[in-house]
Amino acid sequence: MSTAQHKIGSGFGADSTADDVLEGIDLGGKLAIVTGGYSGLGLETTRALTKAGAEVVVPARRPDSAREALAGLDRVEVDQLDLGDLESVRAFAERFLASGRTVDLMINNAGIMACPQTRVGPGWEAQFATNHLGHYALVNRLWPAIEPGGARVVSVSSRGHHFSGIRWDDVHWQQGYDKWEAYGQAKTANVLFAVHLDRLGREKGVRAFALHPGGIITPLQRHLPKEEMVEAGWIDEQGNVLNPEGFKSPQQGAATQVWAATSPQLDGLGGVYLEDCDIAEPAPEGERLGVKAWATDPEQADRLWALSAELTGVDAFAA
């Protein structure tokens, strides 16, 4: 089967920063929404976009913390949003739509990783609900503002999608729980979401991408015990990062999502998974590089969209 998952030779790479990929790009007059845009990669993404002239709306579960983190940045607006609460998603979308603005760049950056088994909403597994279903509902509710601008919709996935495809018989982990496989399923869902949204939106000029930002030490690791990170060789007993050259800086980690949202090199493309500021190749057997076939399968993407619409009660494309 042919695939669009092949490098285009962007000229950027793992060491590129968000500022590097935005060099020469003027985002004046553009509006971006960056979920979780006040911490880790999200903060660097917001900083880089505003530096290039964009206005950025940052929906945040902790608005006061967001305002404190973003203090000093121009053209930033903070609002309340809890992706694990569909009523919060609806309320945010209604407030934004009431402003009459359109969205040029939608970056689904917020997420949780490898948390203890947690239930949200009507008993949903928290990683699948927060990382995927919340963003699914948000984009569908914001569609009246996304479509007119021919926006790019970017979903921050992870190489963690290699851990698991979609567990169709038990997406909410009613039978046992593995925090890393649950994370993998949620990150696979991010890629499949981009695949199907791109198919639905491309005729309207809306294109969608998913990506792996790279390995970065950020607050995303907040649910991991120190002992686990020490055993993995990420940090020492004092919390110092080991093998720092094996991790990206937050500025480098933000680069691929900023490139996905803004680069003219991606004009006319969409529905693909990116890493290191380029389109990723299909994953070689047994290696954690590239993108797994289960994450780009259009039939699974269609099936996930239908399931997400059923669970959330939202579908901007329903007949």
Secondary structure, 3 states (H helix, E strand, C coil): CCCCCCCCCCCCCCCCCHHHHHCCCCCCCCEEEECCCCCHHHHHHHHHHHHCCCEEEEEECCHHHHHHHHCCCCCEEEEECCCCCHHHHHHHHHHHHHCCCCCCEEEECCCCCCCCCCEECCCEEHHHHHHHHHHHHHHHHCHHHHCCCCCEEEEECCHHHHHCCCCCCCCCCCCCCCHHHHHHHHHHHHHHHHHHHHHHHHHHCCEEEEEECCCCCCHHHHHCCHHHHHHCCCECCCCCECCHHHCCCHHHHCHHHHHHHHCHHHCCCCCEEEECCEECCECCCCCCCCECHHHHCHHHHHHHHHHHHHHHCCCCCCC
